[in-house]
Amino acid sequence: MSASRIILRLVIVLVFALVGASLGVWRQALRITGRPQEFRSLAKLVAGGQMVFNDSIMWREQQQDFYGTIIETIESAEMKRRAFERVRALNPDIKDVDVEIRVAQTKGSAIFNILATGSEPKYTRIFLDALLDEFISFRQSIREQAQGKVLQKFLQEVVSKQKAMEDSAKKLEKARAQGSATLSVRSDLERLVPRLNFQRNQRDDLRLKIKSMRDDDASRAPLQTQLEAIESEIHDIEKDLDRREASLDELKTLQEKLETDKLAYEKLFEQVEKIQSVFNSASDYVAIQERATPAFENVEDWKLPVAVGAGGGGLLGGLIGLVLSLIIVSSSKPSQMPAAG
């Protein structure tokens, strides 16, 4: 191949590569300049969770789930809707602007960077602050709902135990008010038991004495009358003792029931307080570390896109030029003359 043909090919390739590079630069410049203005505001959240010391793998998995939930919640459509409504309520004179939210966790930490991108700087910052407030409020409401469901069941049991304790106390007071005071009952028992034993001894003595007498003995009749009187008194004393012992047993039962109900109430109440304390001191938390920064314009760096456009366009143009140069040079090659005989 002659030198002229090689030079022609190089010229064609260079021309097309230059044209391709120019078109690539022009396209990238058109793309960049044609984009609307973007303003960005940045905020930060910090989160923490409960560590399980006896199973670090489980703790890490729980933390990742916890962190993933935070990111999904902040980026969710529901959080954006809540934030839009909050902005409208607090700033009715500001026109709504679509804002894009992206969340990224700082590697190796529990810090979440929340980036808001919008076409208006003031609204973008206000929207991001509203989003932070709505997210914290949402988490608080979820915690309160969970706490309420757990506590509601226990509180109902507390009320039931308290009512049982109060009913037992009323019954005990009523029994005491009806003359069944413990000291009085015990005093009567101490007085009646010796009297009963004395009368029983007399009865037994009379029975033996009457049994030893003849039926026609004139002194038998008075002794029989005396025996009947003693037996009647014994019966009355026994009946009185039974009543007082039953009253004492009732007082004892009521007292034991009151103590049982009171203990059950106190234990359940302590349990509710512990649950309340656990909820209040729960170590999984999310807090605002930095509120939204003033929105700054996002200006794209021209160097890399222009370089990419020039390089890509030049390479594509060079390939096209190479193909065309092969076609053009080949078609312009003169036909060979037959050799003379």
Phi and psi in degrees as GROMACS dihedral restraints (atoms count N, CA, C in turn):
[ dihedral_restraints ]
;  ai    aj    ak    al  type     phi  dphi    fc
    3     4     5     6     1   -75.6    20    10
    4     5     6     7     1   160.3    20    10
    6     7     8     9     1   -64.3    20    10
    7     8     9    10     1   -33.4    20    10
    9    10    11    12     1   -64.5    20    10
   10    11    12    13     1   -37.8    20    10
   12    13    14    15     1   -68.8    20    10
   13    14    15    16     1   -38.6    20    10
   15    16    17    18     1   -64.4    20    10
   16    17    18    19     1   -41.7    20    10
   18    19    20    21     1   -64.4    20    10
   19    20    21    22     1   -38.9    20    10
   21    22    23    24     1   -62.6    20    10
   22    23    24    25     1   -44.6    20    10
   24    25    26    27     1   -60.5    20    10
   25    26    27    28     1   -45.9    20    10
   27    28    29    30     1   -60.3    20    10
   28    29    30    31     1   -41.6    20    10
   30    31    32    33     1   -62.3    20    10
   31    32    33    34     1   -44.3    20    10
   33    34    35    36     1   -62.9    20    10
   34    35    36    37     1   -44.8    20    10
   36    37    38    39     1   -62.7    20    10
   37    38    39    40     1   -45.0    20    10
   39    40    41    42     1   -64.0    20    10
   40    41    42    43     1   -41.7    20    10
   42    43    44    45     1   -61.7    20    10
   43    44    45    46     1   -45.8    20    10
   45    46    47    48     1   -69.1    20    10
   46    47    48    49     1   -36.4    20    10
   48    49    50    51     1   -64.2    20    10
   49    50    51    52     1   -40.5    20    10
   51    52    53    54     1   -65.5    20    10
   52    53    54    55     1   -43.5    20    10
   54    55    56    57     1   -63.1    20    10
   55    56    57    58     1   -42.7    20    10
   57    58    59    60     1   -63.0    20    10
   58    59    60    61     1   -42.7    20    10
   60    61    62    63     1   -63.3    20    10
   61    62    63    64     1   -40.3    20    10
   63    64    65    66     1   -64.0    20    10
   64    65    66    67     1   -42.8    20    10
   66    67    68    69     1   -65.1    20    10
   67    68    69    70     1   -37.8    20    10
   69    70    71    72     1   -63.8    20    10
   70    71    72    73     1   -43.1    20    10
   72    73    74    75     1   -64.1    20    10
   73    74    75    76     1   -42.4    20    10
   75    76    77    78     1   -63.3    20    10
   76    77    78    79     1   -41.0    20    10
   78    79    80    81     1   -65.4    20    10
   79    80    81    82     1   -44.1    20    10
   81    82    83    84     1   -64.7    20    10
   82    83    84    85     1   -40.7    20    10
   84    85    86    87     1   -64.1    20    10
   85    86    87    88     1   -39.9    20    10
   87    88    89    90     1   -65.5    20    10
   88    89    90    91     1   -39.0    20    10
   90    91    92    93     1   -65.3    20    10
   91    92    93    94     1   -42.9    20    10
   93    94    95    96     1   -70.1    20    10
   94    95    96    97     1   -47.4    20    10
   96    97    98    99     1   -71.0    20    10
   97    98    99   100     1   -21.4    20    10
   99   100   101   102     1   -84.4    20    10
  100   101   102   103     1   -10.4    20    10
  102   103   104   105     1   -75.9    20    10
  103   104   105   106     1   142.4    20    10
  105   106   107   108     1   -69.4    20    10
  106   107   108   109     1   162.8    20    10
  108   109   110   111     1   -65.9    20    10
  109   110   111   112     1   140.6    20    10
  111   112   113   114     1  -123.4    20    10
  112   113   114   115     1   136.7    20    10
  114   115   116   117     1  -122.7    20    10
  115   116   117   118     1   139.6    20    10
  117   118   119   120     1  -124.8    20    10
  118   119   120   121     1   141.8    20    10
  120   121   122   123     1  -129.7    20    10
  121   122   123   124     1   141.4    20    10
  123   124   125   126     1  -120.6    20    10
  124   125   126   127     1   137.7    20    10
  126   127   128   129     1  -136.2    20    10
  127   128   129   130     1   164.9    20    10
  129   130   131   132     1  -136.1    20    10
  130   131   132   133     1   140.9    20    10
  132   133   134   135     1  -118.5    20    10
  133   134   135   136     1   151.0    20    10
  135   136   137   138     1  -124.3    20    10
  136   137   138   139     1   137.5    20    10
  138   139   140   141     1  -129.0    20    10
  139   140   141   142     1   158.5    20    10
  141   142   143   144     1  -152.1    20    10
  142   143   144   145     1   158.4    20    10
  144   145   146   147     1  -140.7    20    10
  145   146   147   148     1   172.3    20    10
  147   148   149   150     1   -78.9    20    10
  148   149   150   151     1   130.2    20    10
  150   151   152   153     1   -89.7    20    10
  151   152   153   154     1   134.0    20    10
  153   154   155   156     1  -102.7    20    10
  154   155   156   157     1   101.0    20    10
  156   157   158   159     1   -68.1    20    10
  157   158   159   160     1   -28.5    20    10
  159   160   161   162     1   -85.5    20    10
  160   161   162   163     1     0.9    20    10
  162   163   164   165     1  -154.6    20    10
  163   164   165   166     1    83.6    20    10
  165   166   167   168     1   -66.3    20    10
  166   167   168   169     1   -31.6    20    10
  168   169   170   171     1   -65.0    20    10
  169   170   171   172     1   -45.2    20    10
  171   172   173   174     1   -62.4    20    10
  172   173   174   175     1   -40.8    20    10
  174   175   176   177     1   -61.5    20    10
  175   176   177   178     1   -43.4    20    10
  177   178   179   180     1   -63.1    20    10
  178   179   180   181     1   -39.9    20    10
  180   181   182   183     1   -64.9    20    10
  181   182   183   184     1   -41.7    20    10
  183   184   185   186     1   -64.0    20    10
  184   185   186   187     1   -39.6    20    10
  186   187   188   189     1   -64.5    20    10
  187   188   189   190     1   -41.8    20    10
  189   190   191   192     1   -63.8    20    10
  190   191   192   193     1   -41.3    20    10
  192   193   194   195     1   -61.9    20    10
  193   194   195   196     1   -42.1    20    10
  195   196   197   198     1   -62.9    20    10
  196   197   198   199     1   -46.1    20    10
  198   199   200   201     1   -66.7    20    10
  199   200   201   202     1   -41.0    20    10
  201   202   203   204     1   -62.1    20    10
  202   203   204   205     1   -38.2    20    10
  204   205   206   207     1   -64.0    20    10
  205   206   207   208     1   -39.4    20    10
  207   208   209   210     1   -60.8    20    10
  208   209   210   211     1   -47.8    20    10
  210   211   212   213     1   -62.9    20    10
  211   212   213   214     1   -47.6    20    10
  213   214   215   216     1   -62.7    20    10
  214   215   216   217     1   -38.7    20    10
  216   217   218   219     1   -66.7    20    10
  217   218   219   220     1   -45.3    20    10
  219   220   221   222     1   -63.9    20    10
  220   221   222   223     1   -38.9    20    10
  222   223   224   225     1   -83.7    20    10
  223   224   225   226     1    -2.4    20    10
  225   226   227   228     1   -70.8    20    10
  226   227   228   229     1   156.2    20    10
  228   229   230   231     1   -64.4    20    10
  229   230   231   232     1   -31.7    20    10
  231   232   233   234     1   -65.3    20    10
  232   233   234   235     1   -41.6    20    10
  234   235   236   237     1   -66.1    20    10
  235   236   237   238     1   -38.3    20    10
  237   238   239   240     1   -64.6    20    10
  238   239   240   241     1   -40.8    20    10
  240   241   242   243     1   -62.7    20    10
  241   242   243   244     1   -43.6    20    10
  243   244   245   246     1   -62.7    20    10
  244   245   246   247     1   -41.4    20    10
  246   247   248   249     1   -65.1    20    10
  247   248   249   250     1   -43.4    20    10
  249   250   251   252     1   -58.6    20    10
  250   251   252   253     1   -44.7    20    10
  252   253   254   255     1   -65.1    20    10
  253   254   255   256     1   -36.9    20    10
  255   256   257   258     1   -66.5    20    10
  256   257   258   259     1   -41.8    20    10
  258   259   260   261     1   -63.8    20    10
  259   260   261   262     1   -43.8    20    10
  261   262   263   264     1   -61.0    20    10
  262   263   264   265     1   -39.9    20    10
  264   265   266   267     1   -69.9    20    10
  265   266   267   268     1   -38.9    20    10
  267   268   269   270     1   -89.6    20    10
  268   269   270   271     1   -23.2    20    10
  270   271   272   273     1  -135.7    20    10
  271   272   273   274     1    70.5    20    10
  273   274   275   276     1   -66.1    20    10
  274   275   276   277     1   -17.5    20    10
  276   277   278   279     1   -87.1    20    10
  277   278   279   280     1    -5.9    20    10
  279   280   281   282     1   -95.0    20    10
  280   281   282   283     1   133.9    20    10
  282   283   284   285     1   -76.1    20    10
  283   284   285   286     1   140.0    20    10
  285   286   287   288     1   -66.1    20    10
  286   287   288   289     1   140.8    20    10
  288   289   290   291     1  -134.8    20    10
  289   290   291   292     1   137.9    20    10
  291   292   293   294     1   -69.2    20    10
  292   293   294   295     1   131.2    20    10
  294   295   296   297     1  -125.1    20    10
  295   296   297   298     1   131.7    20    10
  297   298   299   300     1   -96.2    20    10
  298   299   300   301     1   136.4    20    10
  300   301   302   303     1  -118.0    20    10
  301   302   303   304     1   130.5    20    10
  303   304   305   306     1  -132.4    20    10
  304   305   306   307     1   137.2    20    10
  306   307   308   309     1  -120.3    20    10
  307   308   309   310     1   133.1    20    10
  309   310   311   312     1  -134.4    20    10
  310   311   312   313     1   131.9    20    10
  312   313   314   315     1   -86.7    20    10
  313   314   315   316     1   130.9    20    10
  315   316   317   318     1   -64.9    20    10
  316   317   318   319     1   126.4    20    10
  318   319   320   321     1   -57.8    20    10
  319   320   321   322     1   131.7    20    10
  321   322   323   324     1    76.3    20    10
  322   323   324   325     1    14.3    20    10
  324   325   326   327     1  -142.4    20    10
  325   326   327   328     1   176.0    20    10
  327   328   329   330     1  -107.6    20    10
  328   329   330   331     1    30.4    20    10
  330   331   332   333     1  -101.9    20    10
  331   332   333   334     1   133.2    20    10
  333   334   335   336     1  -115.3    20    10
  334   335   336   337     1   123.5    20    10
  336   337   338   339     1   -94.8    20    10
  337   338   339   340     1   121.0    20    10
  339   340   341   342     1  -108.6    20    10
  340   341   342   343     1   117.4    20    10
  342   343   344   345     1  -109.1    20    10
  343   344   345   346     1   121.8    20    10
  345   346   347   348     1  -106.8    20    10
  346   347   348   349     1   131.1    20    10
  348   349   350   351     1  -123.5    20    10
  349   350   351   352     1   123.9    20    10
  351   352   353   354     1  -147.4    20    10
  352   353   354   355     1   173.0    20    10
  354   355   356   357     1   -91.2    20    10
  355   356   357   358     1    -3.7    20    10
  357   358   359   360     1  -133.4    20    10
  358   359   360   361     1   123.1    20    10
  360   361   362   363     1   -64.3    20    10
  361   362   363   364     1   -45.3    20    10
  363   364   365   366     1   -64.6    20    10
  364   365   366   367     1   -46.1    20    10
  366   367   368   369     1   -65.1    20    10
  367   368   369   370     1   -38.0    20    10
  369   370   371   372     1   -60.2    20    10
  370   371   372   373     1   -44.1    20    10
  372   373   374   375     1   -68.2    20    10
  373   374   375   376     1   -44.9    20    10
  375   376   377   378     1   -61.4    20    10
  376   377   378   379     1   -41.5    20    10
  378   379   380   381     1   -63.2    20    10
  379   380   381   382     1   -42.4    20    10
  381   382   383   384     1   -64.3    20    10
  382   383   384   385     1   -41.3    20    10
  384   385   386   387     1   -63.0    20    10
  385   386   387   388     1   -40.5    20    10
  387   388   389   390     1   -64.1    20    10
  388   389   390   391     1   -38.0    20    10
  390   391   392   393     1   -63.4    20    10
  391   392   393   394     1   -42.4    20    10
  393   394   395   396     1   -60.2    20    10
  394   395   396   397     1   -47.5    20    10
  396   397   398   399     1   -63.9    20    10
  397   398   399   400     1   -40.8    20    10
  399   400   401   402     1   -67.2    20    10
  400   401   402   403     1   -37.6    20    10
  402   403   404   405     1   -65.9    20    10
  403   404   405   406     1   -46.0    20    10
  405   406   407   408     1   -62.7    20    10
  406   407   408   409     1   -41.9    20    10
  408   409   410   411     1   -63.7    20    10
  409   410   411   412     1   -39.6    20    10
  411   412   413   414     1   -63.6    20    10
  412   413   414   415     1   -45.0    20    10
  414   415   416   417     1   -63.2    20    10
  415   416   417   418     1   -39.7    20    10
  417   418   419   420     1   -63.8    20    10
  418   419   420   421     1   -41.8    20    10
  420   421   422   423     1   -65.6    20    10
  421   422   423   424     1   -38.2    20    10
  423   424   425   426     1   -63.5    20    10
  424   425   426   427     1   -43.5    20    10
  426   427   428   429     1   -62.6    20    10
  427   428   429   430     1   -42.1    20    10
  429   430   431   432     1   -67.2    20    10
  430   431   432   433     1   -37.6    20    10
  432   433   434   435     1   -64.4    20    10
  433   434   435   436     1   -45.6    20    10
  435   436   437   438     1   -62.7    20    10
  436   437   438   439     1   -42.4    20    10
  438   439   440   441     1   -64.1    20    10
  439   440   441   442     1   -41.4    20    10
  441   442   443   444     1   -63.6    20    10
  442   443   444   445     1   -41.1    20    10
  444   445   446   447     1   -64.9    20    10
  445   446   447   448     1   -41.3    20    10
  447   448   449   450     1   -69.4    20    10
  448   449   450   451     1   -46.6    20    10
  450   451   452   453     1   -70.4    20    10
  451   452   453   454     1   -30.8    20    10
  453   454   455   456     1   -58.6    20    10
  454   455   456   457     1   -43.5    20    10
  456   457   458   459     1   -62.7    20    10
  457   458   459   460     1   -45.2    20    10
  459   460   461   462     1   -68.9    20    10
  460   461   462   463     1   -37.7    20    10
  462   463   464   465     1   -65.1    20    10
  463   464   465   466     1   -36.4    20    10
  465   466   467   468     1   -63.0    20    10
  466   467   468   469     1   -40.3    20    10
  468   469   470   471     1   -67.5    20    10
  469   470   471   472     1   -36.7    20    10
  471   472   473   474     1   -61.7    20    10
  472   473   474   475     1   -44.5    20    10
  474   475   476   477     1   -62.4    20    10
  475   476   477   478     1   -41.5    20    10
  477   478   479   480     1   -64.1    20    10
  478   479   480   481     1   -43.0    20    10
  480   481   482   483     1   -67.0    20    10
  481   482   483   484     1   -37.3    20    10
  483   484   485   486     1   -65.3    20    10
  484   485   486   487     1   -40.4    20    10
  486   487   488   489     1   -65.0    20    10
  487   488   489   490     1   -42.2    20    10
  489   490   491   492     1   -62.5    20    10
  490   491   492   493     1   -40.3    20    10
  492   493   494   495     1   -65.0    20    10
  493   494   495   496     1   -43.1    20    10
  495   496   497   498     1   -66.1    20    10
  496   497   498   499     1   -38.7    20    10
  498   499   500   501     1   -63.8    20    10
  499   500   501   502     1   -41.6    20    10
  501   502   503   504     1   -63.8    20    10
  502   503   504   505     1   -39.6    20    10
  504   505   506   507     1   -65.0    20    10
  505   506   507   508     1   -39.1    20    10
  507   508   509   510     1   -66.3    20    10
  508   509   510   511     1   -41.8    20    10
  510   511   512   513     1   -64.5    20    10
  511   512   513   514     1   -39.3    20    10
  513   514   515   516     1   -65.2    20    10
  514   515   516   517     1   -43.4    20    10
  516   517   518   519     1   -64.1    20    10
  517   518   519   520     1   -39.2    20    10
  519   520   521   522     1   -64.0    20    10
  520   521   522   523     1   -42.5    20    10
  522   523   524   525     1   -63.7    20    10
  523   524   525   526     1   -39.4    20    10
  525   526   527   528     1   -69.0    20    10
  526   527   528   529     1   -37.1    20    10
  528   529   530   531     1   -69.0    20    10
  529   530   531   532     1   -21.8    20    10
  531   532   533   534     1   -86.3    20    10
  532   533   534   535     1    19.9    20    10
  534   535   536   537     1    85.8    20    10
  535   536   537   538     1    18.4    20    10
  537   538   539   540     1  -109.0    20    10
  538   539   540   541     1    38.0    20    10
  540   541   542   543     1   -62.8    20    10
  541   542   543   544     1   143.0    20    10
  543   544   545   546     1   -59.2    20    10
  544   545   546   547     1   -46.6    20    10
  546   547   548   549     1   -63.7    20    10
  547   548   549   550     1   -40.2    20    10
  549   550   551   552     1   -65.6    20    10
  550   551   552   553     1   -42.3    20    10
  552   553   554   555     1   -64.5    20    10
  553   554   555   556     1   -45.5    20    10
  555   556   557   558     1   -65.0    20    10
  556   557   558   559     1   -36.7    20    10
  558   559   560   561     1   -64.0    20    10
  559   560   561   562     1   -42.2    20    10
  561   562   563   564     1   -65.3    20    10
  562   563   564   565     1   -38.5    20    10
  564   565   566   567     1   -63.7    20    10
  565   566   567   568     1   -43.4    20    10
  567   568   569   570     1   -64.0    20    10
  568   569   570   571     1   -28.7    20    10
  570   571   572   573     1   -83.3    20    10
  571   572   573   574     1   -37.9    20    10
  573   574   575   576     1   -80.8    20    10
  574   575   576   577     1   -32.6    20    10
  576   577   578   579     1   -62.3    20    10
  577   578   579   580     1   -48.7    20    10
  579   580   581   582     1   -60.7    20    10
  580   581   582   583     1   -37.9    20    10
  582   583   584   585     1   -62.9    20    10
  583   584   585   586     1   -40.5    20    10
  585   586   587   588     1   -65.0    20    10
  586   587   588   589     1   -42.8    20    10
  588   589   590   591     1   -64.2    20    10
  589   590   591   592     1   -38.9    20    10
  591   592   593   594     1   -63.6    20    10
  592   593   594   595     1   -45.4    20    10
  594   595   596   597     1   -66.9    20    10
  595   596   597   598     1   -36.8    20    10
  597   598   599   600     1   -64.4    20    10
  598   599   600   601     1   -39.7    20    10
  600   601   602   603     1   -63.4    20    10
  601   602   603   604     1   -42.7    20    10
  603   604   605   606     1   -62.4    20    10
  604   605   606   607     1   -41.8    20    10
  606   607   608   609     1   -61.5    20    10
  607   608   609   610     1   -44.3    20    10
  609   610   611   612     1   -64.8    20    10
  610   611   612   613     1   -39.3    20    10
  612   613   614   615     1   -64.4    20    10
  613   614   615   616     1   -43.3    20    10
  615   616   617   618     1   -64.6    20    10
  616   617   618   619     1   -40.0    20    10
  618   619   620   621     1   -61.5    20    10
  619   620   621   622     1   -43.2    20    10
  621   622   623   624     1   -65.5    20    10
  622   623   624   625     1   -40.4    20    10
  624   625   626   627     1   -65.8    20    10
  625   626   627   628     1   -44.2    20    10
  627   628   629   630     1   -66.4    20    10
  628   629   630   631     1   -36.8    20    10
  630   631   632   633     1   -65.4    20    10
  631   632   633   634     1   -31.6    20    10
  633   634   635   636     1   -81.4    20    10
  634   635   636   637     1    -9.4    20    10
  636   637   638   639     1   -92.4    20    10
  637   638   639   640     1   156.0    20    10
  639   640   641   642     1   -77.1    20    10
  640   641   642   643     1   159.8    20    10
  642   643   644   645     1   -68.9    20    10
  643   644   645   646     1   -29.5    20    10
  645   646   647   648     1   -93.5    20    10
  646   647   648   649     1    10.9    20    10
  648   649   650   651     1   -71.5    20    10
  649   650   651   652     1   127.3    20    10
  651   652   653   654     1   -66.9    20    10
  652   653   654   655     1   -28.4    20    10
  654   655   656   657     1   -80.9    20    10
  655   656   657   658     1    -3.8    20    10
  657   658   659   660     1   -69.7    20    10
  658   659   660   661     1   -40.1    20    10
  660   661   662   663     1   -61.3    20    10
  661   662   663   664     1   -47.5    20    10
  663   664   665   666     1   -61.5    20    10
  664   665   666   667     1   -36.9    20    10
  666   667   668   669     1   -67.5    20    10
  667   668   669   670     1   -36.0    20    10
  669   670   671   672     1   -66.2    20    10
  670   671   672   673     1   -39.2    20    10
  672   673   674   675     1   -64.3    20    10
  673   674   675   676     1   -42.9    20    10
  675   676   677   678     1   -62.7    20    10
  676   677   678   679     1   -39.2    20    10
  678   679   680   681     1   -63.7    20    10
  679   680   681   682     1   -42.1    20    10
  681   682   683   684     1   -63.5    20    10
  682   683   684   685     1   -38.3    20    10
  684   685   686   687     1   -65.7    20    10
  685   686   687   688     1   -41.6    20    10
  687   688   689   690     1   -65.5    20    10
  688   689   690   691     1   -42.9    20    10
  690   691   692   693     1   -63.0    20    10
  691   692   693   694     1   -37.0    20    10
  693   694   695   696     1   -64.8    20    10
  694   695   696   697     1   -42.0    20    10
  696   697   698   699     1   -65.9    20    10
  697   698   699   700     1   -40.1    20    10
  699   700   701   702     1   -59.4    20    10
  700   701   702   703     1   -42.9    20    10
  702   703   704   705     1   -62.2    20    10
  703   704   705   706     1   -42.4    20    10
  705   706   707   708     1   -65.1    20    10
  706   707   708   709     1   -40.7    20    10
  708   709   710   711     1   -65.1    20    10
  709   710   711   712     1   -44.8    20    10
  711   712   713   714     1   -60.7    20    10
  712   713   714   715     1   -41.0    20    10
  714   715   716   717     1   -65.0    20    10
  715   716   717   718     1   -41.9    20    10
  717   718   719   720     1   -65.0    20    10
  718   719   720   721     1   -40.4    20    10
  720   721   722   723     1   -64.3    20    10
  721   722   723   724     1   -41.9    20    10
  723   724   725   726     1   -59.9    20    10
  724   725   726   727     1   -42.3    20    10
  726   727   728   729     1   -65.0    20    10
  727   728   729   730     1   -42.8    20    10
  729   730   731   732     1   -71.7    20    10
  730   731   732   733     1   -37.0    20    10
  732   733   734   735     1   -66.0    20    10
  733   734   735   736     1   -38.5    20    10
  735   736   737   738     1   -63.9    20    10
  736   737   738   739     1   -39.2    20    10
  738   739   740   741     1   -64.9    20    10
  739   740   741   742     1   -39.5    20    10
  741   742   743   744     1   -67.1    20    10
  742   743   744   745     1   -40.0    20    10
  744   745   746   747     1   -63.8    20    10
  745   746   747   748     1   -38.2    20    10
  747   748   749   750     1   -64.4    20    10
  748   749   750   751     1   -43.8    20    10
  750   751   752   753     1   -61.1    20    10
  751   752   753   754     1   -40.9    20    10
  753   754   755   756     1   -65.5    20    10
  754   755   756   757     1   -42.8    20    10
  756   757   758   759     1   -63.9    20    10
  757   758   759   760     1   -44.1    20    10
  759   760   761   762     1   -64.1    20    10
  760   761   762   763     1   -39.4    20    10
  762   763   764   765     1   -65.2    20    10
  763   764   765   766     1   -42.9    20    10
  765   766   767   768     1   -65.3    20    10
  766   767   768   769     1   -39.8    20    10
  768   769   770   771     1   -65.9    20    10
  769   770   771   772     1   -39.4    20    10
  771   772   773   774     1   -62.5    20    10
  772   773   774   775     1   -43.8    20    10
  774   775   776   777     1   -64.4    20    10
  775   776   777   778     1   -39.5    20    10
  777   778   779   780     1   -65.0    20    10
  778   779   780   781     1   -46.1    20    10
  780   781   782   783     1   -64.7    20    10
  781   782   783   784     1   -38.9    20    10
  783   784   785   786     1   -66.0    20    10
  784   785   786   787     1   -42.1    20    10
  786   787   788   789     1   -64.3    20    10
  787   788   789   790     1   -41.6    20    10
  789   790   791   792     1   -63.8    20    10
  790   791   792   793     1   -40.6    20    10
  792   793   794   795     1   -64.4    20    10
  793   794   795   796     1   -45.4    20    10
  795   796   797   798     1   -65.2    20    10
  796   797   798   799     1   -40.5    20    10
  798   799   800   801     1   -64.6    20    10
  799   800   801   802     1   -44.0    20    10
  801   802   803   804     1   -67.0    20    10
  802   803   804   805     1   -37.6    20    10
  804   805   806   807     1   -64.9    20    10
  805   806   807   808     1   -41.0    20    10
  807   808   809   810     1   -63.2    20    10
  808   809   810   811     1   -37.7    20    10
  810   811   812   813     1   -64.2    20    10
  811   812   813   814     1   -41.6    20    10
  813   814   815   816     1   -62.9    20    10
  814   815   816   817     1   -41.8    20    10
  816   817   818   819     1   -62.5    20    10
  817   818   819   820     1   -38.9    20    10
  819   820   821   822     1   -65.4    20    10
  820   821   822   823     1   -42.3    20    10
  822   823   824   825     1   -63.0    20    10
  823   824   825   826     1   -42.8    20    10
  825   826   827   828     1   -60.5    20    10
  826   827   828   829     1   -42.0    20    10
  828   829   830   831     1   -65.1    20    10
  829   830   831   832     1   -38.9    20    10
  831   832   833   834     1   -62.9    20    10
  832   833   834   835     1   -44.4    20    10
  834   835   836   837     1   -62.9    20    10
  835   836   837   838     1   -41.7    20    10
  837   838   839   840     1   -69.6    20    10
  838   839   840   841     1   -30.9    20    10
  840   841   842   843     1  -106.8    20    10
  841   842   843   844     1    18.0    20    10
  843   844   845   846     1   -57.4    20    10
  844   845   846   847     1   132.9    20    10
  846   847   848   849     1   -84.4    20    10
  847   848   849   850     1   -10.2    20    10
  849   850   851   852     1   -82.7    20    10
  850   851   852   853     1   120.3    20    10
  852   853   854   855     1  -145.4    20    10
  853   854   855   856     1   160.4    20    10
  855   856   857   858     1  -138.1    20    10
  856   857   858   859     1   127.3    20    10
  858   859   860   861     1  -134.0    20    10
  859   860   861   862     1   154.6    20    10
  861   862   863   864     1   -78.4    20    10
  862   863   864   865     1   119.7    20    10
  864   865   866   867     1   -89.3    20    10
  865   866   867   868     1   -44.8    20    10
  867   868   869   870     1  -140.3    20    10
  868   869   870   871     1   130.0    20    10
  870   871   872   873     1   -77.5    20    10
  871   872   873   874     1   178.3    20    10
  873   874   875   876     1   -61.9    20    10
  874   875   876   877     1   133.6    20    10
  876   877   878   879     1   -80.7    20    10
  877   878   879   880     1   160.0    20    10
  879   880   881   882     1   -55.9    20    10
  880   881   882   883     1   134.9    20    10
  882   883   884   885     1   -67.7    20    10
  883   884   885   886     1   135.7    20    10
  885   886   887   888     1  -117.4    20    10
  886   887   888   889     1   150.0    20    10
  888   889   890   891     1   -73.6    20    10
  889   890   891   892     1   136.2    20    10
  891   892   893   894     1   -91.0    20    10
  892   893   894   895     1   102.2    20    10
  894   895   896   897     1  -102.8    20    10
  895   896   897   898     1   119.1    20    10
  897   898   899   900     1   -75.8    20    10
  898   899   900   901     1   139.5    20    10
  900   901   902   903     1   -69.7    20    10
  901   902   903   904     1   127.3    20    10
  903   904   905   906     1   -78.8    20    10
  904   905   906   907     1   -25.4    20    10
  906   907   908   909     1   -60.6    20    10
  907   908   909   910     1   -54.0    20    10
  909   910   911   912     1   -66.5    20    10
  910   911   912   913     1   -48.3    20    10
  912   913   914   915     1   -59.9    20    10
  913   914   915   916     1   -40.2    20    10
  915   916   917   918     1   -65.7    20    10
  916   917   918   919     1   -41.5    20    10
  918   919   920   921     1   -63.9    20    10
  919   920   921   922     1   -40.7    20    10
  921   922   923   924     1   -65.5    20    10
  922   923   924   925     1   -44.6    20    10
  924   925   926   927     1   -62.5    20    10
  925   926   927   928     1   -43.7    20    10
  927   928   929   930     1   -65.7    20    10
  928   929   930   931     1   -45.3    20    10
  930   931   932   933     1   -65.3    20    10
  931   932   933   934     1   -46.5    20    10
  933   934   935   936     1   -65.5    20    10
  934   935   936   937     1   -44.7    20    10
  936   937   938   939     1   -64.6    20    10
  937   938   939   940     1   -40.9    20    10
  939   940   941   942     1   -63.9    20    10
  940   941   942   943     1   -41.5    20    10
  942   943   944   945     1   -65.1    20    10
  943   944   945   946     1   -44.9    20    10
  945   946   947   948     1   -64.0    20    10
  946   947   948   949     1   -43.6    20    10
  948   949   950   951     1   -63.1    20    10
  949   950   951   952     1   -40.0    20    10
  951   952   953   954     1   -62.1    20    10
  952   953   954   955     1   -42.0    20    10
  954   955   956   957     1   -63.8    20    10
  955   956   957   958     1   -42.3    20    10
  957   958   959   960     1   -63.7    20    10
  958   959   960   961     1   -43.5    20    10
  960   961   962   963     1   -62.2    20    10
  961   962   963   964     1   -37.4    20    10
  963   964   965   966     1   -63.9    20    10
  964   965   966   967     1   -45.3    20    10
  966   967   968   969     1   -63.2    20    10
  967   968   969   970     1   -45.1    20    10
  969   970   971   972     1   -66.0    20    10
  970   971   972   973     1   -37.3    20    10
  972   973   974   975     1   -64.1    20    10
  973   974   975   976     1   -37.5    20    10
  975   976   977   978     1   -64.2    20    10
  976   977   978   979     1   -39.8    20    10
  978   979   980   981     1   -68.9    20    10
  979   980   981   982     1   -46.6    20    10
  981   982   983   984     1   -65.4    20    10
  982   983   984   985     1   -47.4    20    10
  984   985   986   987     1   -65.1    20    10
  985   986   987   988     1   -40.3    20    10
  987   988   989   990     1   -65.5    20    10
  988   989   990   991     1   -39.2    20    10
  990   991   992   993     1   -72.5    20    10
  991   992   993   994     1   -24.0    20    10
  993   994   995   996     1   -91.2    20    10
  994   995   996   997     1     4.5    20    10
  996   997   998   999     1   -74.5    20    10
  997   998   999  1000     1   127.4    20    10
  999  1000  1001  1002     1   -68.9    20    10
 1000  1001  1002  1003     1   146.8    20    10
 1002  1003  1004  1005     1   -74.8    20    10
 1003  1004  1005  1006     1   141.8    20    10
 1005  1006  1007  1008     1   -76.5    20    10
 1006  1007  1008  1009     1   137.2    20    10
 1008  1009  1010  1011     1   -82.9    20    10
 1009  1010  1011  1012     1   143.9    20    10
 1011  1012  1013  1014     1   -67.7    20    10
 1012  1013  1014  1015     1   144.1    20    10
 1014  1015  1016  1017     1   -70.4    20    10
 1015  1016  1017  1018     1   146.9    20    10
 1017  1018  1019  1020     1   -72.4    20    10
 1018  1019  1020  1021     1   143.9    20    10
